[in-house]
Amino acid sequence: MRLTRNVLALIVLAIGVLWSLQGLGLVQGSFMTSQREWLYIGLVTVLVGLLGLRWANRSRV
């Protein structure tokens, strides 16, 4: 179960990074390219992914 949570959180994190880079215009070839709102959506998604990683790896005391 822990592995599944980590994989899902990493996927969300990777999607957030991709969206942020597209929003900055560093990744070309999408309607999201150079659209500032995708930078912000991506940053929120990165935060969700990081919180998911923290949740997946928290201590079970």
A tleap script that builds the chain and sets N, CA, C and O, in Angstrom:
source leaprc.protein.ff14SB
mol = sequence {
  NMET ARG LEU THR ARG ASN VAL LEU ALA LEU
  ILE VAL LEU ALA ILE GLY VAL LEU TRP SER
  LEU GLN GLY LEU GLY LEU VAL GLN GLY SER
  PHE MET THR SER GLN ARG GLU TRP LEU TYR
  ILE GLY LEU VAL THR VAL LEU VAL GLY LEU
  LEU GLY LEU ARG TRP ALA ASN ARG SER ARG
  CVAL
}
set mol.1.N position { 0.820 -1.191 0.000 }
set mol.1.CA position { 0.000 0.000 0.000 }
set mol.1.C position { 0.868 1.262 0.000 }
set mol.1.O position { 0.564 2.237 -0.687 }
set mol.2.N position { 1.944 1.227 0.774 }
set mol.2.CA position { 2.837 2.384 0.839 }
set mol.2.C position { 3.457 2.665 -0.526 }
set mol.2.O position { 3.589 3.819 -0.933 }
set mol.3.N position { 3.837 1.597 -1.230 }
set mol.3.CA position { 4.429 1.757 -2.561 }
set mol.3.C position { 3.431 2.403 -3.521 }
set mol.3.O position { 3.791 3.289 -4.295 }
set mol.4.N position { 2.196 1.962 -3.468 }
set mol.4.CA position { 1.153 2.527 -4.330 }
set mol.4.C position { 0.958 4.010 -4.061 }
set mol.4.O position { 0.837 4.805 -4.993 }
set mol.5.N position { 0.927 4.380 -2.794 }
set mol.5.CA position { 0.761 5.794 -2.433 }
set mol.5.C position { 1.940 6.622 -2.922 }
set mol.5.O position { 1.763 7.729 -3.429 }
set mol.6.N position { 3.151 6.077 -2.767 }
set mol.6.CA position { 4.333 6.797 -3.230 }
set mol.6.C position { 4.317 6.983 -4.745 }
set mol.6.O position { 4.634 8.064 -5.242 }
set mol.7.N position { 3.954 5.950 -5.466 }
set mol.7.CA position { 3.915 6.024 -6.933 }
set mol.7.C position { 2.880 7.051 -7.377 }
set mol.7.O position { 3.151 7.859 -8.265 }
set mol.8.N position { 1.703 7.026 -6.769 }
set mol.8.CA position { 0.664 7.994 -7.136 }
set mol.8.C position { 1.098 9.419 -6.823 }
set mol.8.O position { 0.875 10.327 -7.622 }
set mol.9.N position { 1.715 9.617 -5.668 }
set mol.9.CA position { 2.181 10.956 -5.301 }
set mol.9.C position { 3.271 11.427 -6.255 }
set mol.9.O position { 3.300 12.603 -6.618 }
set mol.10.N position { 4.164 10.538 -6.668 }
set mol.10.CA position { 5.221 10.907 -7.611 }
set mol.10.C position { 4.652 11.243 -8.984 }
set mol.10.O position { 5.157 12.137 -9.663 }
set mol.11.N position { 3.610 10.537 -9.394 }
set mol.11.CA position { 2.962 10.850 -10.674 }
set mol.11.C position { 2.337 12.245 -10.616 }
set mol.11.O position { 2.485 13.034 -11.549 }
set mol.12.N position { 1.645 12.541 -9.530 }
set mol.12.CA position { 1.047 13.871 -9.365 }
set mol.12.C position { 2.128 14.938 -9.354 }
set mol.12.O position { 1.968 15.995 -9.964 }
set mol.13.N position { 3.219 14.668 -8.666 }
set mol.13.CA position { 4.347 15.601 -8.608 }
set mol.13.C position { 4.926 15.844 -10.006 }
set mol.13.O position { 5.184 16.988 -10.382 }
set mol.14.N position { 5.126 14.777 -10.768 }
set mol.14.CA position { 5.686 14.904 -12.114 }
set mol.14.C position { 4.750 15.688 -13.039 }
set mol.14.O position { 5.206 16.505 -13.839 }
set mol.15.N position { 3.465 15.442 -12.930 }
set mol.15.CA position { 2.498 16.189 -13.742 }
set mol.15.C position { 2.547 17.669 -13.376 }
set mol.15.O position { 2.493 18.527 -14.257 }
set mol.16.N position { 2.647 17.967 -12.102 }
set mol.16.CA position { 2.733 19.357 -11.662 }
set mol.16.C position { 3.976 20.055 -12.192 }
set mol.16.O position { 3.914 21.212 -12.606 }
set mol.17.N position { 5.105 19.351 -12.179 }
set mol.17.CA position { 6.342 19.924 -12.720 }
set mol.17.C position { 6.183 20.190 -14.209 }
set mol.17.O position { 6.566 21.253 -14.698 }
set mol.18.N position { 5.620 19.227 -14.930 }
set mol.18.CA position { 5.416 19.394 -16.370 }
set mol.18.C position { 4.517 20.586 -16.658 }
set mol.18.O position { 4.831 21.402 -17.525 }
set mol.19.N position { 3.409 20.695 -15.946 }
set mol.19.CA position { 2.493 21.817 -16.162 }
set mol.19.C position { 3.161 23.141 -15.847 }
set mol.19.O position { 2.949 24.125 -16.556 }
set mol.20.N position { 3.965 23.180 -14.795 }
set mol.20.CA position { 4.674 24.413 -14.446 }
set mol.20.C position { 5.654 24.805 -15.543 }
set mol.20.O position { 5.732 25.974 -15.921 }
set mol.21.N position { 6.393 23.840 -16.048 }
set mol.21.CA position { 7.347 24.125 -17.117 }
set mol.21.C position { 6.643 24.570 -18.388 }
set mol.21.O position { 7.144 25.442 -19.099 }
set mol.22.N position { 5.494 23.987 -18.682 }
set mol.22.CA position { 4.725 24.425 -19.840 }
set mol.22.C position { 4.206 25.841 -19.632 }
set mol.22.O position { 4.208 26.651 -20.559 }
set mol.23.N position { 3.768 26.135 -18.433 }
set mol.23.CA position { 3.284 27.484 -18.135 }
set mol.23.C position { 4.377 28.531 -18.284 }
set mol.23.O position { 4.101 29.671 -18.657 }
set mol.24.N position { 5.612 28.151 -17.996 }
set mol.24.CA position { 6.752 29.058 -18.165 }
set mol.24.C position { 7.219 29.147 -19.618 }
set mol.24.O position { 8.012 30.022 -19.967 }
set mol.25.N position { 6.728 28.245 -20.459 }
set mol.25.CA position { 7.133 28.231 -21.862 }
set mol.25.C position { 8.400 27.440 -22.118 }
set mol.25.O position { 8.983 27.547 -23.198 }
set mol.26.N position { 8.845 26.642 -21.144 }
set mol.26.CA position { 10.066 25.855 -21.310 }
set mol.26.C position { 9.821 24.518 -22.012 }
set mol.26.O position { 10.748 23.910 -22.548 }
set mol.27.N position { 8.565 24.068 -22.001 }
set mol.27.CA position { 8.179 22.857 -22.726 }
set mol.27.C position { 7.185 23.287 -23.795 }
set mol.27.O position { 6.136 23.848 -23.477 }
set mol.28.N position { 7.500 23.035 -25.036 }
set mol.28.CA position { 6.691 23.488 -26.170 }
set mol.28.C position { 5.725 22.400 -26.634 }
set mol.28.O position { 5.839 21.241 -26.233 }
set mol.29.N position { 4.782 22.784 -27.476 }
set mol.29.CA position { 3.928 21.829 -28.172 }
set mol.29.C position { 2.586 21.563 -27.522 }
set mol.29.O position { 2.003 20.500 -27.741 }
set mol.30.N position { 2.083 22.481 -26.738 }
set mol.30.CA position { 0.804 22.273 -26.084 }
set mol.30.C position { 0.051 23.600 -26.012 }
set mol.30.O position { 0.646 24.673 -26.117 }
set mol.31.N position { -1.259 23.509 -25.833 }
set mol.31.CA position { -2.040 24.734 -25.646 }
set mol.31.C position { -1.676 25.419 -24.335 }
set mol.31.O position { -2.004 26.588 -24.138 }
set mol.32.N position { -0.999 24.702 -23.434 }
set mol.32.CA position { -0.604 25.256 -22.132 }
set mol.32.C position { 0.681 26.085 -22.209 }
set mol.32.O position { 1.013 26.806 -21.268 }
set mol.33.N position { 1.400 25.984 -23.322 }
set mol.33.CA position { 2.693 26.642 -23.457 }
set mol.33.C position { 2.555 28.146 -23.297 }
set mol.33.O position { 1.750 28.786 -23.973 }
set mol.34.N position { 3.346 28.695 -22.399 }
set mol.34.CA position { 3.403 30.140 -22.110 }
set mol.34.C position { 2.084 30.707 -21.594 }
set mol.34.O position { 1.837 31.907 -21.718 }
set mol.35.N position { 1.251 29.875 -21.030 }
set mol.35.CA position { 0.013 30.334 -20.400 }
set mol.35.C position { 0.247 30.370 -18.895 }
set mol.35.O position { 0.383 29.323 -18.263 }
set mol.36.N position { 0.294 31.552 -18.327 }
set mol.36.CA position { 0.697 31.754 -16.935 }
set mol.36.C position { -0.171 30.968 -15.949 }
set mol.36.O position { 0.326 30.518 -14.916 }
set mol.37.N position { -1.456 30.798 -16.253 }
set mol.37.CA position { -2.310 30.078 -15.303 }
set mol.37.C position { -1.859 28.631 -15.109 }
set mol.37.O position { -2.083 28.053 -14.045 }
set mol.38.N position { -1.219 28.034 -16.136 }
set mol.38.CA position { -0.722 26.664 -15.994 }
set mol.38.C position { 0.493 26.593 -15.085 }
set mol.38.O position { 0.755 25.552 -14.483 }
set mol.39.N position { 1.230 27.674 -14.980 }
set mol.39.CA position { 2.310 27.731 -13.994 }
set mol.39.C position { 1.722 27.606 -12.593 }
set mol.39.O position { 2.220 26.830 -11.778 }
set mol.40.N position { 0.683 28.351 -12.313 }
set mol.40.CA position { 0.080 28.333 -10.988 }
set mol.40.C position { -0.636 27.013 -10.697 }
set mol.40.O position { -0.548 26.486 -9.588 }
set mol.41.N position { -1.337 26.487 -11.688 }
set mol.41.CA position { -1.982 25.188 -11.520 }
set mol.41.C position { -0.922 24.115 -11.256 }
set mol.41.O position { -1.105 23.245 -10.405 }
set mol.42.N position { 0.183 24.189 -11.993 }
set mol.42.CA position { 1.271 23.239 -11.801 }
set mol.42.C position { 1.902 23.343 -10.429 }
set mol.42.O position { 2.224 22.326 -9.815 }
set mol.43.N position { 2.082 24.559 -9.940 }
set mol.43.CA position { 2.676 24.736 -8.608 }
set mol.43.C position { 1.770 24.160 -7.514 }
set mol.43.O position { 2.252 23.549 -6.560 }
set mol.44.N position { 0.479 24.357 -7.657 }
set mol.44.CA position { -0.462 23.770 -6.691 }
set mol.44.C position { -0.417 22.246 -6.779 }
set mol.44.O position { -0.467 21.563 -5.756 }
set mol.45.N position { -0.323 21.714 -7.990 }
set mol.45.CA position { -0.252 20.271 -8.176 }
set mol.45.C position { 1.037 19.705 -7.583 }
set mol.45.O position { 1.025 18.625 -6.992 }
set mol.46.N position { 2.145 20.424 -7.735 }
set mol.46.CA position { 3.405 20.009 -7.113 }
set mol.46.C position { 3.235 19.959 -5.597 }
set mol.46.O position { 3.685 19.013 -4.951 }
set mol.47.N position { 2.599 20.959 -5.039 }
set mol.47.CA position { 2.364 20.985 -3.595 }
set mol.47.C position { 1.524 19.786 -3.152 }
set mol.47.O position { 1.814 19.163 -2.130 }
set mol.48.N position { 0.488 19.466 -3.919 }
set mol.48.CA position { -0.349 18.304 -3.605 }
set mol.48.C position { 0.488 17.024 -3.669 }
set mol.48.O position { 0.348 16.148 -2.815 }
set mol.49.N position { 1.350 16.915 -4.672 }
set mol.49.CA position { 2.217 15.746 -4.779 }
set mol.49.C position { 3.173 15.629 -3.609 }
set mol.49.O position { 3.394 14.531 -3.097 }
set mol.50.N position { 3.742 16.744 -3.180 }
set mol.50.CA position { 4.653 16.727 -2.033 }
set mol.50.C position { 3.913 16.351 -0.745 }
set mol.50.O position { 4.429 15.591 0.074 }
set mol.51.N position { 2.718 16.881 -0.577 }
set mol.51.CA position { 1.913 16.502 0.583 }
set mol.51.C position { 1.540 15.021 0.531 }
set mol.51.O position { 1.495 14.350 1.562 }
set mol.52.N position { 1.275 14.523 -0.658 }
set mol.52.CA position { 0.982 13.100 -0.820 }
set mol.52.C position { 2.171 12.232 -0.462 }
set mol.52.O position { 2.006 11.180 0.155 }
set mol.53.N position { 3.365 12.655 -0.840 }
set mol.53.CA position { 4.570 11.911 -0.462 }
set mol.53.C position { 4.760 11.915 1.045 }
set mol.53.O position { 5.108 10.897 1.644 }
set mol.54.N position { 4.527 13.064 1.647 }
set mol.54.CA position { 4.657 13.155 3.110 }
set mol.54.C position { 3.648 12.239 3.793 }
set mol.54.O position { 3.981 11.546 4.754 }
set mol.55.N position { 2.424 12.240 3.298 }
set mol.55.CA position { 1.393 11.396 3.849 }
set mol.55.C position { 1.722 9.919 3.675 }
set mol.55.O position { 1.514 9.121 4.589 }
set mol.56.N position { 2.233 9.556 2.505 }
set mol.56.CA position { 2.547 8.155 2.206 }
set mol.56.C position { 3.698 7.628 3.074 }
set mol.56.O position { 3.776 6.430 3.348 }
set mol.57.N position { 4.572 8.513 3.494 }
set mol.57.CA position { 5.761 8.091 4.228 }
set mol.57.C position { 5.750 8.501 5.697 }
set mol.57.O position { 6.780 8.428 6.368 }
set mol.58.N position { 4.622 8.922 6.190 }
set mol.58.CA position { 4.578 9.337 7.597 }
set mol.58.C position { 4.757 8.126 8.509 }
set mol.58.O position { 4.452 6.992 8.141 }
set mol.59.N position { 5.249 8.399 9.681 }
set mol.59.CA position { 5.519 7.349 10.657 }
set mol.59.C position { 4.216 6.770 11.182 }
set mol.59.O position { 3.260 7.504 11.432 }
set mol.60.N position { 4.179 5.473 11.346 }
set mol.60.CA position { 2.999 4.779 11.854 }
set mol.60.C position { 3.211 4.417 13.321 }
set mol.60.O position { 3.239 3.238 13.675 }
set mol.61.N position { 3.358 5.419 14.164 }
set mol.61.CA position { 3.667 5.179 15.583 }
set mol.61.C position { 2.447 4.773 16.339 }
set mol.61.O position { 2.520 4.531 17.544 }
savepdb mol mol.pdb
quit
